[in-house]
């Protein structure tokens, strides 16, 4: 039985070696497979780069939001300690915020916006200022 299989393999090798078209077919298959694999690799690499850029943008946007929230809290503290606070800019190592305060009696509308970043965020808060406290009525990101 083994002898028959061995002879069959030898005959098969002989047919492939003697066939001129066998080499062309093999080279064509190798080239097609290389092109397909290369295409898949390029697609996967581009998807990975896109995911990385999206992740970075999300992270930077969250950083900008955290920064403008801190500026808003600083402005609310200033309103608590000074009833005539009218806004301005707040500078930190992370950037600069613009604070706008609109007063209608004891109701203060505070708008804080990041300035020196491409990930611009704005928060608008409405507070009621009492004699010794500030009560938050509304806090929303615009």
N, C-alpha and C positions, 0 to 999 in steps of 0.2 A: 504494500500500500504506500509506504513512504517513498519507494522508488518511483511510483507513478506520479506522485505529487512533485517530486524533485524534477522529473523529466518535463512535467507540465510547466513548472517555473522556468526551467532552462529554455523551453520553446518560447515562452512568453517574452523572456529577456531578448531572445534572438529576434523575435518579431519587432520589438520596440527598437532595438539597435539597428535593425535593417530598414526601418521605416524612416523616410526623410521627413514626412509631415509630422511625426511624433515630436520632434524638436520644436517645430513652429507652434504646435498646439501647447506644449509645455511652457514656452516663453510667453505666449499670449495669455495663458492662465495666470502665470506669475505676475505679469504686468497689470492685468485686470484686478487681481487680488490686492496688489500693492496700491493701486489707485483707490480702491474701495476703503482699504484700511487707512490710508492717508486722509481721505475725506472724513471718515469717522473721527480720527484723531483731531483734525482741525475743528470740527464741529464741537467736540467735547471741550477743547481748549477755549473756544469762543464762549461757550456757555459758562465755563468756570470764571472767565474774566468778567462777564456780565453780572454774574452773581456777586462777585467781589465788589464791583462798582456799586451795585444796589445796596449791599450791606454797609459799605462805607458811607453812602449818602444817608441811609437810615440812621447810622450812628451819629453823624455830624448834625443831622436835623434834631435828634434827641438832645445832643449837647447844647444846641442853640436854644431849644425850648427850656431846658434846665437853667440856662443862663438868664433868659428873659424872665423866668419865674422868680429867680433870685433878685433881679432888678425890681420887679413888682413888689416883692416883700420889703425890699429896702425903701421903696417909695411909700408904702403903707406905714412903715415905722416912722418915716419923716412926717407924714400927715398926723400921726398920733402925737408926736412931740411938738409939732408946729402947725397950727391951724391955717396959717397963711402960705404954706408950701405950695408952689405953683408949677413944679416940675423942673426939667432941665435934662442934663445928661449925667449918667453914672458910668464911670470908667473902671474897668477891672482888667486884670491880665488877659482874660479870655476875649475881651472886646468892649464895646461901648453900647449903652442903651440910651434911647431917647425916651424921656418920661413927659407925658402931657397930663395935666390935671385940670379938670373942669369942675367948678364948684357951683352948687345950687343950694344955698343954705347949709345944712349939715350933711348934704349928700355930695360925695366926691366921686367923680368918674375918672379913673386912672387908666391911661393907655401907655403901655411899655412896648417898645419896638427895638429889636436888635438892629444895629447899623452896619458894622464893618464885617459882614459875612454874606455869603451867597445863599445861605440857608436862613432867610429872613423869617422871623417869628414875631407875632404881636399878641399881647394879652390885654384884655380890657376888663377892669374890675370896677365894681360899684360898691362903695362903702358908706356907712352912716357913722359920722364922727360924733361921739358923745363928749361929755366933759373929761372923762378919764379913759375912755375906750374907743375902739374902732370896731364896728360890726360889719362883717362882710355880707353883702347882699347878693352879689353876682361875680363870677369869675369865669371868663370864657376866652378861648383862643380864637383869634380871627384869621 
